[in-house]
Amino acid sequence: MCRLHDRAGSSARGGGAKRGLWPGEAIGRSRGGLTTKIHLACDGEGRPLAFTLTAGNVNDCTQFEAVMARIRIERCGPGRPRTRPVLVVADKGYSSAKIRSYLRRRGIKAAIPERIDQINGRIRRGESRCRLDRAAYRRRNTVERCFNKLKHNKALATRYDKRARHYQALVTIACLRLWLP
């Protein structure tokens, strides 16, 4: 009699790619299951300026420069559109030396709090902490309110679309609706 369970072999789940992941479709596994992240930049009035989509397991700070590169603010008169904001307000997820140097090179002020591990590293090295403009940082809630307005669209909040380009079109339409009076 041949007993198959005594032999080495693949597991019941299979040894291939993870189930439920579609490469290139901005769907990734995170704590809540299969999710998509919207990385968004908005103006001081909570209107979206630029966004990118990534899988839910992608770190926020990896998309910072991509979002900043997409910002285009048309001028009232002739001339090229503005591509540099005066101030960037972001949460601790965007606190990295790479982002801070990127903003410094472009002459953009930053109101980004440091993570505790970065603070401890600066103390260990004898460096001073980055100054945080608390009054400017309080205005970060405009981004959160922008996300809340976007998620009034049920299809956007739950991502019914399988294809990333369809979901991106839906996010674009929702962003355009926020710009309408």
Backbone hydrogen bonds in HBPLUS format (Angstrom, degrees):
<---DONOR---> <-ACCEPTOR-->    atom                        ^
c    i                          cat <-CA-CA->   ^        H-A-AA   ^      H-
h    n   atom  resd res      DA  || num        DHA   H-A  angle D-A-AA Bond
n    s   type  num  typ     dist DA aas  dist angle  dist       angle   num
A0007-ARG N   A0004-LEU O   3.18 MM   3  5.61 162.7  2.21 113.6 118.9     1
A0014-GLY N   A0011-SER O   3.25 MM   3  5.41 132.6  2.49  98.3 109.9     2
A0025-GLU N   A0022-TRP O   3.23 MM   3  5.62 156.9  2.28 136.8 134.3     3
A0028-GLY N   A0035-THR O   2.97 MM   7  5.54 168.1  1.99 156.0 158.9     4
A0035-THR N   A0028-GLY O   2.83 MM   7  5.54 170.3  1.83 156.0 156.1     5
A0030-SER N   A0033-GLY O   2.86 MM   3  5.33 161.6  1.89 145.3 149.7     6
A0033-GLY N   A0030-SER O   3.08 MM   3  5.33 166.9  2.10 115.7 119.2     7
A0056-GLY N   A0035-THR O   3.01 MM  21  4.67 136.9  2.21 130.1 118.6     8
A0037-LYS N   A0054-THR O   2.87 MM  17  5.30 164.6  1.89 146.6 151.5     9
A0054-THR N   A0037-LYS O   3.05 MM  17  5.30 156.0  2.11 146.7 152.0    10
A0039-HIS N   A0052-THR O   2.87 MM  13  5.21 169.0  1.88 158.1 160.9    11
A0052-THR N   A0039-HIS O   2.88 MM  13  5.21 143.1  2.02 140.4 152.1    12
A0041-ALA N   A0050-ALA O   2.86 MM   9  5.34 155.3  1.92 162.7 162.1    13
A0049-LEU N   A0041-ALA O   2.71 MM   8  5.54 173.5  1.71 153.5 151.2    14
A0050-ALA N   A0041-ALA O   3.36 MM   9  5.34 158.0  2.41 135.4 138.2    15
A0043-ASP N   A0047-ARG O   2.94 MM   4  5.54 156.8  2.00 150.3 152.2    16
A0046-GLY N   A0043-ASP O   3.12 MM   3  5.48 165.6  2.14 116.1 118.0    17
A0058-VAL N   A0055-ALA O   3.21 MM   3  5.71 165.8  2.23 122.2 122.6    18
A0063-GLN N   A0060-ASP O   3.13 MM   3  5.95 162.0  2.17 125.0 129.2    19
A0067-VAL N   A0063-GLN O   3.03 MM   4  6.22 157.8  2.08 154.8 159.8    20
A0068-MET N   A0064-PHE O   2.97 MM   4  6.22 164.9  1.99 153.4 158.1    21
A0069-ALA N   A0065-GLU O   2.91 MM   4  5.99 147.7  2.02 142.2 150.3    22
A0070-ARG N   A0067-VAL O   3.10 MM   3  5.32 141.4  2.26 102.7 113.6    23
A0071-ILE N   A0068-MET O   3.33 MM   3  5.51 160.6  2.37 104.7 110.3    24
A0073-ILE N   A0082-ARG O   2.93 MM   9  4.93 159.9  1.97 142.3 148.3    25
A0082-ARG N   A0073-ILE O   2.79 MM   9  4.93 149.8  1.88 151.0 142.6    26
A0109-LYS N   A0086-VAL O   3.23 MM  23  6.35 156.5  2.28 151.7 146.4    27
A0088-VAL N   A0109-LYS O   2.92 MM  21  6.30 152.2  2.00 147.8 155.7    28
A0111-ALA N   A0088-VAL O   2.87 MM  23  6.19 156.3  1.93 165.0 164.3    29
A0090-ALA N   A0111-ALA O   3.40 MM  21  6.58 154.7  2.47 129.7 135.1    30
A0094-TYR N   A0091-ASP O   3.11 MM   3  5.98 167.8  2.12 125.3 128.7    31
A0095-SER N   A0092-LYS O   3.14 MM   3  5.10 163.9  2.17 111.3 111.4    32
A0100-ARG N   A0096-SER O   3.03 MM   4  6.27 167.8  2.05 153.9 157.7    33
A0101-SER N   A0097-ALA O   2.92 MM   4  6.04 157.1  1.97 148.1 154.0    34
A0102-TYR N   A0098-LYS O   2.99 MM   4  6.13 151.0  2.07 140.8 149.2    35
A0103-LEU N   A0099-ILE O   2.96 MM   4  6.23 159.5  2.00 153.3 157.8    36
A0104-ARG N   A0100-ARG O   2.98 MM   4  6.17 156.5  2.03 143.5 150.4    37
A0105-ARG N   A0101-SER O   2.88 MM   4  6.05 162.2  1.91 150.8 154.7    38
A0106-ARG N   A0102-TYR O   3.24 MM   4  6.44 147.3  2.35 140.2 148.2    39
A0108-ILE N   A0103-LEU O   2.93 MM   5  5.06 175.2  1.93 149.9 149.1    40
A0107-GLY N   A0104-ARG O   3.11 MM   3  5.02 154.9  2.17 100.5 108.3    41
A0118-GLN N   A0115-ARG O   3.10 MM   3  5.34 125.0  2.42 101.7 115.3    42
A0119-ILE N   A0115-ARG O   3.05 MM   4  6.41 153.8  2.12 150.8 158.8    43
A0120-ASN N   A0116-ILE O   2.95 MM   4  6.15 164.4  1.97 149.8 153.5    44
A0121-GLY N   A0117-ASP O   3.05 MM   4  6.17 151.3  2.14 136.7 144.5    45
A0122-ARG N   A0118-GLN O   3.01 MM   4  6.25 153.7  2.08 145.7 152.0    46
A0123-ILE N   A0119-ILE O   3.00 MM   4  6.28 157.7  2.05 151.4 157.7    47
A0124-ARG N   A0120-ASN O   2.92 MM   4  6.12 159.4  1.97 147.7 153.4    48
A0125-ARG N   A0121-GLY O   3.04 MM   4  6.22 150.6  2.13 143.0 150.4    49
A0126-GLY N   A0122-ARG O   2.95 MM   4  6.01 113.5  2.41 135.7 152.0    50
A0127-GLU N   A0122-ARG O   2.82 MM   5  4.95 148.2  1.92 152.4 151.0    51
A0126-GLY N   A0123-ILE O   3.13 MM   3  5.00 147.7  2.23  96.8 106.6    52
A0137-TYR N   A0133-ASP O   2.93 MM   4  6.19 154.9  1.99 150.9 159.2    53
A0138-ARG N   A0134-ARG O   3.05 MM   4  6.19 138.9  2.22 143.1 151.2    54
A0139-ARG N   A0136-ALA O   3.09 MM   3  5.58 149.7  2.18 109.5 118.2    55
A0140-ARG N   A0137-TYR O   3.05 MM   3  5.48 163.4  2.08 116.4 118.9    56
A0142-THR N   A0139-ARG O   3.14 MM   3  5.97 170.8  2.15 121.1 123.9    57
A0143-VAL N   A0140-ARG O   3.07 MM   3  5.82 146.3  2.19 120.2 126.6    58
A0145-ARG N   A0141-ASN O   2.86 MM   4  6.11 156.8  1.92 149.4 155.8    59
A0146-CYS N   A0142-THR O   2.95 MM   4  6.08 143.9  2.08 135.6 145.3    60
A0147-PHE N   A0143-VAL O   2.99 MM   4  6.35 155.9  2.05 150.7 156.1    61
A0148-ASN N   A0144-GLU O   2.99 MM   4  6.29 154.5  2.06 145.0 152.3    62
A0149-LYS N   A0145-ARG O   2.97 MM   4  6.23 152.3  2.04 145.1 151.9    63
A0150-LEU N   A0146-CYS O   2.94 MM   4  6.22 155.0  2.01 148.2 155.6    64
A0151-LYS N   A0147-PHE O   2.93 MM   4  6.13 151.1  2.01 149.2 156.8    65
A0152-HIS N   A0149-LYS O   3.24 MM   3  5.46 162.3  2.27 107.3 110.1    66
A0153-ASN N   A0150-LEU O   3.30 MM   3  6.30 171.8  2.31 122.2 124.3    67
A0156-LEU N   A0153-ASN O   3.10 MM   3  5.34 126.6  2.40 102.1 115.7    68
A0157-ALA N   A0153-ASN O   3.03 MM   4  6.32 159.4  2.07 156.2 162.3    69
A0158-THR N   A0154-LYS O   3.09 MM   4  6.22 146.3  2.21 147.1 154.7    70
A0159-ARG N   A0155-ALA O   2.94 MM   4  5.44 125.0  2.25 130.2 141.2    71
A0167-TYR N   A0163-ARG O   3.17 MM   4  6.49 159.6  2.22 148.0 153.6    72
A0168-GLN N   A0164-ALA O   2.80 MM   4  5.97 155.2  1.86 150.7 158.1    73
A0169-ALA N   A0165-ARG O   3.06 MM   4  6.15 149.0  2.16 133.5 141.2    74
A0170-LEU N   A0166-HIS O   3.04 MM   4  6.33 151.1  2.12 142.9 150.7    75
A0171-VAL N   A0167-TYR O   2.93 MM   4  6.24 155.5  1.99 149.6 156.0    76
A0172-THR N   A0168-GLN O   2.90 MM   4  6.10 155.0  1.97 146.4 153.5    77
A0173-ILE N   A0169-ALA O   2.97 MM   4  6.22 158.6  2.02 148.6 153.6    78
A0174-ALA N   A0170-LEU O   2.98 MM   4  6.20 159.2  2.02 146.9 152.8    79
A0175-CYS N   A0171-VAL O   2.88 MM   4  6.10 151.9  1.96 146.8 154.6    80
A0176-LEU N   A0172-THR O   2.90 MM   4  6.16 155.9  1.96 148.9 155.6    81
A0177-ARG N   A0173-ILE O   2.99 MM   4  6.23 149.3  2.09 146.2 154.2    82
A0178-LEU N   A0175-CYS O   3.15 MM   3  5.26 129.3  2.42  97.0 109.9    83
A0179-TRP N   A0176-LEU O   3.06 MM   3  5.20 137.9  2.24 100.1 112.0    84
A0180-LEU N   A0177-ARG O   3.32 MM   3  5.26 141.4  2.48  94.2 104.5    85
